[in-house]
Amino acid sequence: MDKLWRKGACLGRKLLCRANRPELGKKGDDFPGIEECPNGAVPKQNPDRTISDEVRVIWDLRIINADGHVLNHPPALTPRHKEVARGIIWWEVRLPGIVALMVKLDVAGAFTLVWLRPCDCGKVSTEIGAEEWGLGKDDAVAAISLTLEFGGCGSPGEWVPWSWGLKEAHSHVYPEDPAWHGKECFSSSYLVDDQSIIEPGIGRRPWMSKRAAKRKTKAFLGDGAVNDDKEDIEGKPATVQIN
C-alpha cells in the first residue's frame, strides 16, 4: 500500500478511489468500466542481489492479456551478449593496449513512465482493503493504474521505442576534444531499461559518455528517471559489472 501511494498516487501514476463509485461501472462501449486483477508483492533485490527493504508489486494480468496479443505492440528487441562482446573487441582493435571500461545505468520505474490511453486504464486495476485508509471495514479502495505495468502483453514492447530513442540520442553525442578523448561518437545498448555503455579508458571519455547518457534520459523522461541508487553500485566505469 505504501508503494501504491508513494510511487503511484503521489506521482500521478495511480488513481485511488472508493471501489463502490458508480462511475467505475460499465456504461456502453465508450466507458467499459474497470476489470479487476489479483495483485501481491514479493521482496525486491538490490543491484548486488541482496534483499531490499522494499517490495515489488505484482499485477496478475493473465486474464486481461487474453484480450490482446504481444504482436499488436512494438517488438521487444534486446541485445545479446555477443553484441557487448563485439563492442569490446572493436575498441581493442581500434586502440590496442587500452582497456575497455563498462558502465551500467538504469531507468527508474521505466514501464510506469509510459502512459496508457484513458480507455485502457480500467484494465489494470485492483481492489484493496480500506481500513488502513480510514474508511469502513466493509468499504474498499480501487487502485487504477494510469501507466504501463510489468506483466501486460504490451510490456516491454511499448517501452522499447523509448529505449531506442535514448540509444539514438546518446549515439549522436561525441567529445569536444578528440585529441584527448577520441573522435568517435558515444554508443550504448539497452536491455529493456538497463543501459550498457562501453568506452575505452582514454582521457575522461567513459565519464563523459555516462553524463551524456544521463542528460538524454532526463531530457526524454524527466529528472526522476535516472536511478541514482543503482548508479552508485553499477554506474562506475569498470572492467566488470554485475549482470
C-alpha positions, 0 to 999 in steps of 0.5 A, a space after each residue: 500500500 505504501 508503494 501504491 501511494 508513494 510511487 503511484 498516487 503521489 506521482 500521478 501514476 495511480 488513481 485511488 478511489 472508493 471501489 463502490 463509485 458508480 462511475 467505475 461501472 460499465 456504461 456502453 462501449 465508450 466507458 467499459 468500466 474497470 476489470 479487476 486483477 489479483 495483485 501481491 508483492 514479493 521482496 525486491 533485490 538490490 543491484 548486488 542481489 541482496 534483499 531490499 527493504 522494499 517490495 515489488 508489486 505484482 499485477 496478475 494480468 493473465 486474464 486481461 492479456 487474453 484480450 490482446 496479443 504481444 504482436 499488436 505492440 512494438 517488438 521487444 528487441 534486446 541485445 545479446 551478449 555477443 553484441 557487448 562482446 563485439 563492442 569490446 573487441 572493436 575498441 581493442 582493435 581500434 586502440 590496442 593496449 587500452 582497456 575497455 571500461 563498462 558502465 551500467 545505468 538504469 531507468 527508474 520505474 521505466 514501464 510506469 513512465 509510459 502512459 496508457 490511453 484513458 480507455 485502457 486504464 480500467 484494465 489494470 486495476 485492483 481492489 484493496 482493503 480500506 481500513 488502513 485508509 480510514 474508511 469502513 471495514 466493509 468499504 474498499 479502495 480501487 487502485 487504477 493504474 494510469 501507466 504501463 505495468 510489468 506483466 501486460 502483453 504490451 510490456 516491454 514492447 511499448 517501452 522499447 521505442 523509448 529505449 531506442 530513442 535514448 540509444 539514438 540520442 546518446 549515439 549522436 553525442 561525441 567529445 569536444 576534444 578528440 585529441 584527448 578523448 577520441 573522435 568517435 561518437 558515444 554508443 550504448 545498448 539497452 536491455 529493456 531499461 538497463 543501459 550498457 555503455 562501453 568506452 575505452 579508458 582514454 582521457 575522461 571519455 567513459 565519464 563523459 559518455 555516462 553524463 551524456 547518457 544521463 542528460 538524454 534520459 532526463 531530457 526524454 523522461 524527466 529528472 526522476 528517471 535516472 536511478 541514482 541508487 543503482 548508479 552508485 553500485 553499477 554506474 562506475 566505469 569498470 572492467 566488470 559489472 554485475 549482470 
